[in-house]
Amino acid sequence: MSLPSPLERLIGSFGKFPGVGEKTARRMVFFMLGQSPEWAKSLAKAISDAAEQLSSCGECGAITTGEICEVCSDPTRDRKKICVVESQEDCVAMEQSGVYRGLYHVLGGRFSPLDDQEIPRASLDLLKRRICELSADEIILALDPRIEGDLTAYAVQEAIAGERVRISRLSYGLPVGGSIGYADRATLHVALESRREMESGG
């Protein structure tokens, strides 16, 4: 049986979410269609508002509703420490855990040659500039404990080589193959407190 085109398009859109296959997308769509018209309109408005109002912080790249995010504009934060994360989602996970009080830097990508992915050069250049402007004394690499995270960590280390700053990485208290975005508060706290300094590649 062929599906009505609006339904097919909606299922296709839901199927683009990470980890969502066709069957799961279909269940989600039929759940949504089973709700009241007001609920559907509210959801549509929330998505529209987010798309229109959210942007990236001009300093760190975190998600925000203004030009500069709340963390970067908060004078009480430790401005000598910069926590480097791969994505805006990882930044939110770290911040909501409440275990870190420094600044952030969102790379906006990762280094994964097999997937033909690279860290945006502009992001690495911005990180170097921020290290100098803030006179940062530590860069904390909060990257996933998997091969892509290792490659990304070394790429960042190479990009900021020569800067007088300590470079550390979250402890492998995080599960190998796991993700920063899904780690709980206790895990992130232990990983942050037991972070280790990276050895120079030189």
C-alpha positions in Angstrom: 0.0 0.0 0.0 1.4 3.4 -1.0 1.5 6.0 1.7 0.0 9.5 1.3 2.8 11.8 0.3 2.5 14.1 3.4 2.8 11.0 5.6 5.7 9.6 3.6 7.6 13.0 3.8 7.0 13.2 7.5 8.3 9.6 8.1 11.3 10.4 5.9 12.1 13.5 8.0 11.9 11.7 11.3 14.1 8.9 9.8 16.9 11.4 9.5 17.3 11.6 13.3 20.4 9.8 14.6 19.7 6.2 15.6 16.1 6.3 14.2 15.3 3.7 11.6 12.2 3.5 9.3 10.0 1.6 11.8 10.8 3.8 14.7 10.2 6.9 12.6 6.9 5.5 11.5 5.9 4.9 15.2 6.9 8.4 16.1 4.9 9.9 13.3 1.7 7.9 14.1 2.1 8.8 17.8 2.3 12.5 16.8 -0.7 12.2 14.5 -2.7 10.6 17.3 -2.3 13.7 19.4 -4.6 16.8 19.4 -4.2 19.4 16.7 -3.2 21.9 19.4 -0.3 19.6 20.5 0.9 19.3 16.9 0.7 23.0 16.4 2.7 23.6 19.6 5.4 21.2 18.5 5.6 22.8 15.1 5.9 26.3 16.7 8.6 25.0 19.1 10.6 23.7 16.2 10.1 26.9 14.2 11.1 29.1 17.2 14.2 27.1 17.8 15.3 27.3 14.2 14.7 31.1 14.1 16.0 32.1 17.5 19.0 29.8 18.2 22.5 30.4 16.9 26.1 29.8 17.8 28.0 31.9 20.3 30.4 34.3 18.6 33.1 33.4 21.2 32.9 29.7 22.0 30.4 28.3 19.5 27.9 27.1 22.1 24.2 27.3 21.3 22.6 30.5 22.4 19.8 33.0 21.7 22.1 36.0 21.5 25.5 36.9 20.0 27.4 35.8 23.1 26.3 32.9 25.3 25.6 33.1 29.1 28.8 31.3 30.0 31.1 33.6 28.0 29.4 36.7 29.4 29.4 35.4 33.0 32.2 37.2 34.9 32.2 34.6 37.7 33.5 31.8 35.4 37.1 30.7 35.5 38.4 32.4 32.4 41.8 30.6 32.6 40.4 27.2 31.7 38.8 26.3 28.4 37.0 23.0 28.0 37.1 21.9 24.3 34.2 19.8 23.1 33.3 18.4 19.8 29.6 19.5 19.6 27.1 21.9 21.0 25.3 18.8 22.5 28.5 17.9 24.4 28.8 21.4 25.7 25.2 21.3 27.0 25.9 17.9 28.7 29.0 19.3 30.4 27.3 22.4 31.6 24.2 20.7 32.9 26.3 18.3 34.9 27.3 21.3 37.0 30.9 19.9 37.5 32.8 22.6 35.5 33.0 26.3 36.0 35.4 27.4 33.3 34.7 28.5 29.6 34.0 26.3 26.6 35.1 25.9 23.0 33.0 24.0 20.6 35.1 22.5 17.7 32.1 22.0 15.5 33.5 18.8 14.1 36.0 16.0 14.7 39.0 14.6 12.9 38.1 11.2 11.4 40.0 10.4 8.1 37.9 7.3 7.5 34.7 9.4 7.4 36.4 12.2 5.6 35.8 14.6 8.5 38.0 17.4 9.7 37.9 20.0 12.4 37.0 23.4 10.8 40.2 25.4 10.5 38.5 28.5 11.6 37.5 26.9 14.9 41.1 25.9 15.6 42.4 29.4 14.7 39.7 30.8 17.1 40.9 28.5 19.9 44.5 29.7 19.5 43.3 33.3 19.6 41.2 32.8 22.7 44.1 31.1 24.5 46.2 34.2 23.9 43.5 36.8 24.7 42.4 35.0 27.9 46.0 34.0 28.9 44.5 30.6 29.5 46.5 28.2 31.6 44.7 24.9 30.8 42.9 23.4 27.9 40.7 20.5 28.9 39.8 18.1 26.0 36.4 16.7 26.8 36.3 14.3 23.8 34.6 10.9 23.4 36.8 8.0 24.5 37.0 6.3 21.1 39.5 6.4 18.2 37.9 9.5 16.7 38.2 11.3 20.0 41.9 10.3 20.2 42.6 11.6 16.7 40.7 14.8 17.4 42.6 15.3 20.6 46.0 15.0 18.8 44.8 17.3 16.0 43.9 20.0 18.6 47.2 19.4 20.4 49.1 19.9 17.1 47.1 23.0 16.2 47.9 24.8 19.4 51.5 23.6 19.7 53.8 26.3 20.9 51.1 27.9 23.1 52.2 28.1 26.8 49.2 26.2 28.1 48.7 22.9 29.9 46.7 20.4 27.8 44.7 17.7 29.7 42.0 15.2 28.7 39.1 13.7 30.6 39.9 10.5 32.3 38.9 7.2 30.8 36.4 6.8 33.7 34.1 7.4 30.7 33.1 4.1 29.1 35.3 3.3 26.0 33.3 3.9 22.9 30.8 6.1 24.8 29.7 9.6 24.3 30.1 12.8 26.3 26.6 13.8 25.5 25.1 10.7 27.2 27.4 10.6 30.2 25.8 11.2 33.6 26.8 13.8 36.2 28.8 11.4 38.4 30.7 10.0 35.5 31.6 13.4 34.1 32.6 14.6 37.6 35.0 11.7 38.1 36.4 12.0 34.5 37.0 15.8 35.0 38.6 15.5 38.5 40.9 12.7 37.3 41.8 14.3 34.0 45.4 13.6 32.9 47.9 15.9 31.1 48.6 15.0 27.5 52.2 14.3 26.6 53.8 16.5 24.0 54.0 15.0 20.6 57.4 16.6 20.0 
